[in-house]
Amino acid sequence: MTLSKIVTLALLLSTALLTGTAAADPAETAKAAGEDAKWLFIQTAPELQFDGTTLTLKNINPSMVMFTDRPARMAEALPTATFLAGWDKGGAKSFKADPPNAALTSLVDGKLQTATVELSQPRLEGTTLTFKARVIEGIIPVAGKTTSLFIDEFCIGCIG
């Protein structure tokens, strides 16, 4: 599957989850999937800015998509504020102690641009979400549209 198809599917999934009624509490969904489930997260935004160290997502969705792969194959909407509240939790497994990798996709002049980044120091102010971002591979555009951030496995016990 091409990256653009993955992004399209992620956007459709996030739209369905974020605009529908909440089916369950994210912590309950995580518990139902079991302790061995690997959870990944997607944050979307219509606008991105990057100044070389700070990644800014503007007008973010108020919720993120959390999902597992095999064998659990579950998905749920998680409020962004709840996700960020768990950033420092989990000791050595926390994102503060071990910053996550993330895949970033953004449309620039009609073309999909991708990068792999390490995220730290998140801050949410209204609908603007910022991270310190260290580029691992690729190039983060100075400005972009239709942006998705696919975030590494999270300390699922930190949710709730």
N, C-alpha and C positions, 0 to 999 in steps of 0.2 A: 504494500500500500504506500502511495507517495505521501510525502509530508503534507502537501496541500490537502489531500483527502483526509488525513488524520486531523488536521486543523479544522476542516469543515465539519467532520464528525464530532469533534470536541465542542465546537461552537453550537451545533445542533443539540448535543447532549446537555450542555450547560444551559441553553435556552429552555429546553424542556424541563429540566430540574429546577431552574431558578424562577420560572414563571408559573409552574404548577403548584398545587398545594403541597405542603410538607407532609411526607408519608410517615416519617419517623424522626426520632431524635438522633442526631449524628452519633452520639455516644452509644446509643442502643444498637444502631446499625453496625458500628465498629465491633461491639461485643458479640453480635450475632454472627459476624464473619469469622470470629475466632482470633486468638492471640497470634497465630502464624500468618495472618493476612498481611500483605504488603499494600499499604495505602499510598496513593499518589494524589496530587492536587492540581487543579487548573484554576487560574485566575484570568479573567478576560477584561479587556478595557478597549474603548474605541480610540484611545490616544496614548502615545508613549513619548517620553523625552529622556535623553541621556546626556549627561555633561562630562562623561569620562569616569565618574565614580558613583554618581547617584542616578539610579533608575527610577523614573517617575511614571506611574500609571495613573491617568486621569479618567474620572468618571467611571471608576471600576464598578463591576457588578457587586452588589452588597453581599453576595454569597459566592463561595467557591464550589466547584465540583470535587468531591472526593470519590475515588474509585479503587477497586482492587482488580488484580488480574486473577488468573486461575489459581486455585480452584474455587474461590469464593464468588467472584464475578458479581460484585455489588457496587452500587453507586448511590450517592446521597448528596444533597446540598448542605453546605456548612457555612454559617455566617463568617465572613472574613474576620470580623472582630474576635470570634471564638478561636479561629485558627491562630491568629496573632497572639492571643492571650496565652496560648500554650507554647509559644516560641522559647521561653526561658525554662519551661518545665521539663523534667525527665533527666536531670543531672547530666551525666556524660553523653546521654543519647539525645539531649536537647539540641535544637537548631542553634542556640546560642553557643553551646560548647563545640558543636560539629556542624558548621554552616552547610546548608543543603546546596546541591547542584540544581540547576533548573535549565530547561530548554525554553528559549524565548523565540517566538515567531512574531513578525510584524510586517504589515504591508507598507512598502515604500515605493512610491511612484508606480503602483499597480503590481509590484513584484514582491513575492514573499522573501523576506530576509530572516535568517536564523542565526542564533548564537547559543553557546552553552556558557552559563555563568554560575558563579558562586554568590549566594545571597546572604546578607547580614543586615543587622540594625533596621528592621522594618519599622515603619511609622505610618499610621493611618490618621488622616485628618479629613473628615467629611468623606468625600468620594475620591480623594487622592491618596494613593498608596506609594510610599517610597521605600527603597532598599539601597544599601550600599551594594554595589555589584562589581565583582571582579570577573573580567572576561577570561574564560578558559579556552574557548575556540570560537572562531567567527568574529563578526563585527556587529555591535549593537548600533543601530542607527541613531543619529542625533534626534530625529523625530520620526514617528511612524504612526500608522493607523491600524485598526483591527488587530489588536495585540493579544496573544495568549502566552501565559507563563505556566509551564508544566513543571511542577515542583516535586523534587525527590521525596522518597519515603519519609514519613513523619512519625514521631512518637505518638502513636494513636492513643496511648494511655493518658496523654496530655490534654486530650479533648474532653470537654464537659465540665 
